Amino acid sequence: MLCIIVLEKRILSEERRRTKYDIYADIIEIIVKKGLCSLTRISYGANMPVDRAKKEVAFLVSHGFINEVIVGGSKKYRATRWGLEFLEAFKRMRKFFAALEQ
C-alpha cells in the first residue's frame, strides 16, 4: 500500500511541473484577467515565489510581452498586443497537445 501512495505522489508531481512557456502564459493571463498588476499579485496568481516571478516578469518586459507602468509611485504591469498574441497562440497549442495525448 505504501508503494502505491508513493507512486501516486510521484505521478501527481510530474503532472504539475510547468514549462517556462506555461509560466509565461500564466503570468500574461493573470495580467489580462486583473488588468494592471503588481509583482506581488503576479507572484500569487502564478503560484511562484516573488523573486522567481521577478525574473520571469523582467524577461517578459525585455521581450515586449508585457509593459511596466508606474502608477502612484509603484510598478504595475500590463499585457502588450504581442503578449496577447502569444497567449492566444499558446492556448491553441495546448489544445493540440491535449488532443495528441488522448
C-alpha positions in Angstrom: 0.0 0.0 0.0 2.9 2.4 0.8 4.3 1.8 -2.7 1.1 2.8 -4.3 0.9 6.0 -2.3 4.4 7.0 -3.2 3.9 6.2 -6.9 0.7 8.2 -6.9 2.5 11.2 -5.3 5.3 10.9 -7.9 2.8 10.9 -10.8 1.0 13.9 -9.4 4.2 15.9 -9.0 5.2 15.2 -12.6 1.8 16.4 -13.8 2.2 19.7 -12.0 5.6 20.5 -13.5 5.3 23.6 -15.7 7.4 24.6 -18.7 8.8 28.1 -18.9 6.2 28.7 -21.6 3.4 27.6 -19.2 4.8 30.1 -16.7 4.9 32.9 -19.2 1.3 32.2 -20.3 0.2 32.1 -16.7 1.8 35.4 -15.9 0.3 37.1 -19.0 -3.1 35.5 -18.3 -3.1 36.9 -14.8 -2.3 40.4 -16.0 -5.1 40.1 -18.7 -7.7 39.0 -16.1 -6.7 41.5 -13.4 -5.7 44.5 -15.5 -2.7 46.4 -14.2 -0.9 44.0 -11.8 1.8 44.4 -9.2 4.6 41.9 -9.0 3.1 40.5 -5.8 -0.3 39.9 -7.5 1.5 38.2 -10.4 3.5 36.1 -8.0 0.4 34.9 -6.1 -1.6 34.4 -9.3 1.2 32.4 -10.9 1.8 30.4 -7.7 5.5 31.2 -7.5 7.9 33.0 -5.2 8.3 36.7 -5.7 12.0 36.5 -6.6 11.4 34.0 -9.3 8.3 35.9 -10.6 10.5 39.0 -10.8 13.0 37.2 -13.1 10.2 35.9 -15.4 8.5 39.3 -15.4 11.8 41.0 -16.3 12.2 38.6 -19.2 8.7 39.2 -20.5 9.2 43.0 -20.3 12.6 42.8 -22.1 10.9 40.8 -24.9 7.9 43.0 -25.3 5.2 40.7 -24.0 4.3 43.0 -21.1 4.9 46.7 -20.2 6.0 48.2 -17.0 3.9 51.2 -15.9 4.5 53.5 -12.9 1.2 54.1 -11.0 1.2 56.2 -7.8 4.9 55.5 -7.4 4.7 51.7 -7.7 5.4 49.4 -10.7 2.5 47.8 -12.3 2.4 45.5 -15.4 0.1 45.2 -18.4 0.0 42.9 -21.4 1.0 44.2 -24.8 -0.5 43.2 -28.1 2.5 40.8 -28.6 1.8 39.2 -25.2 -1.9 38.8 -26.1 -0.9 37.1 -29.4 1.5 34.8 -27.6 -1.2 33.9 -25.0 -3.8 33.1 -27.8 -1.3 31.0 -29.8 -0.2 29.2 -26.6 -3.7 28.3 -25.7 -4.3 26.9 -29.2 -1.1 24.8 -29.0 -2.2 23.4 -25.6 -5.4 22.2 -27.2 -3.4 20.4 -29.9 -1.1 18.8 -27.4 -4.1 17.7 -25.3 -5.7 16.1 -28.4 -2.4 14.2 -29.1 -2.2 12.8 -25.6 -5.7 11.2 -25.8 
